[in-house]
Amino acid sequence: MWRELAPIGRDPAGGGYRRHAWTGADTDCRAWFRAQAETRGLAYETDRNGNQWAWLGDPAAGDAVVTGSHLDSVPDGGAYDGPLGVVSAFAALDEIRRRGAEFTRPFAVVNFGDEEGARFGLACVGSRLAAGQLTREAAYALTDADGITLPEAMERAGHDPAAIGPDPGRLARIGAYVELHIEQGRALDLSGDRVGLASAIWPHGRWRFDFTGEANHAGTTRIADRRDPMLGYAETVLAARRAAEAAGAVATFGKVAVEPNGVNAIPSLVRGWLDSRAADPETLDAVVAAIETAARERAARDGVGVTVVRESFTPVVEFGHALRDELDRLLGGSVPVLGTGAGHDAGILSGAVPTAMLFVRNPTGVSHSPAESAAEDDCVAGVLALADIVEGLACATR
């Protein structure tokens, strides 16, 4: 499975992945998912929001055990973030069948669409729509860098966007959702453990900072006469680093757009996107407030305007202790429990469905990069742990 999936959407020059939602690479990944489902005799379906499902047993029976993740990527992302959870889900089913266990609850593997938000700027679109955290109207307003709307992109990829929206009936069928994911940090590497369980997802959000000045000639405009928005942006990037360090949080400006974007032109607009995360909402609020204050102070000094828009926000997600404790029991009772600053579909669904996460060791801690990696033995350990969990939750006692 890994060999078949690995080439899809990979940039031959840098080795990173560009599997953005509703593009050709995403379509190829979705075809791969369907083929894996049909090879195993699973009932395949795509829901109203474009999420893919592979079912064993009757979905309508309810109380289903579901596992999976996503197949899309960030720009030039790594091979494991998302796909490891989907590949491991199918592999865990193969292992359970090899053991001869008999399913007593419905089981499904899922691929949630547009988890990374690389194309339309909002993470977890597929699961947000299903959970009612993203309205149809707001989804229809999402556009990519080329001005293509989300429904236009879905339609071009062969999916009818007319029905997108909350899907409470589908979520009501799910008794437990367990998402396996590569750890996006080094906690397991430092502890020497191959797998771990998630305790909580830090609150996190994305903010857009628009600095507006005056375009002018870079060679003939006196320094004193300039209204250069790049200065405010540069100061804000540095302020984000200072605020995050002081609070034990993280804050990153990872995307920027400049107009008119000429080497010999003073910009008229610098637009930067901030991603910030912290262990609790009060710390996150304080960090973002400090960054915004720095931006406004510098903008006033330079005679430029600044507008700050919160584009998305996900509150802290504390995974349910009952399901987490049951997973720990099924894995022998000695699995480390980790917090994480990364968002996931499991976090989005946690308000409607009992959810849990299983992490697989990442020896470098690198993620969202071509350097992201995991040892094959650790990946196998993750599959076996997931198989133990699914068997314990969904199968008859042998």
HELIX and SHEET records of a PDB file:
HELIX    1   1 TRP A    2  LEU A    5  1                                   4    
HELIX    2   2 GLY A   24  THR A   39  1                                  16    
HELIX    3   3 PRO A   59  ALA A   61  5                                   3    
HELIX    4   4 PRO A   83  ARG A   99  1                                  17    
HELIX    5   5 VAL A  125  ALA A  131  1                                   7    
HELIX    6   6 ARG A  136  TYR A  140  1                                   5    
HELIX    7   7 LEU A  150  ARG A  156  1                                   7    
HELIX    8   8 PRO A  161  ALA A  163  5                                   3    
HELIX    9   9 PRO A  168  ALA A  172  1                                   5    
HELIX   10  10 ALA A  187  SER A  191  1                                   5    
HELIX   11  11 ILE A  223  ASP A  225  5                                   3    
HELIX   12  12 PRO A  229  ALA A  247  1                                  19    
HELIX   13  13 PRO A  281  ASP A  302  1                                  22    
HELIX   14  14 HIS A  321  LEU A  330  1                                  10    
HELIX   15  15 ASP A  345  LEU A  349  1                                   5    
HELIX   16  16 GLU A  376  ALA A  394  1                                  19    
SHEET    1   A 8 ALA A  43  THR A  46  0                                        
SHEET    2   A 8 GLN A  52  LEU A  56 -1                                        
SHEET    3   A 8 PHE A 107  ASN A 111 -1                                        
SHEET    4   A 8 ALA A  64  SER A  69  1                                        
SHEET    5   A 8 ILE A 174  ILE A 182  1                                        
SHEET    6   A 8 THR A 355  VAL A 360  1                                        
SHEET    7   A 8 VAL A 195  ILE A 201 -1                                        
SHEET    8   A 8 VAL A 317  GLU A 318 -1                                        
SHEET    1   B 8 ALA A  43  THR A  46  0                                        
SHEET    2   B 8 GLN A  52  LEU A  56 -1                                        
SHEET    3   B 8 PHE A 107  ASN A 111 -1                                        
SHEET    4   B 8 ALA A  64  SER A  69  1                                        
SHEET    5   B 8 ILE A 174  ILE A 182  1                                        
SHEET    6   B 8 THR A 355  VAL A 360  1                                        
SHEET    7   B 8 VAL A 195  ILE A 201 -1                                        
SHEET    8   B 8 VAL A 337  THR A 340  1                                        
SHEET    1   C 4 VAL A 250  GLU A 259  0                                        
SHEET    2   C 4 LEU A 269  ARG A 277 -1                                        
SHEET    3   C 4 HIS A 204  THR A 212 -1                                        
SHEET    4   C 4 GLY A 305  THR A 314 -1                                        
SHEET    1   D 2 ASN A 216  HIS A 217  0                                        
SHEET    2   D 2 ALA A 265  ILE A 266 -1                                        
END                                                                             
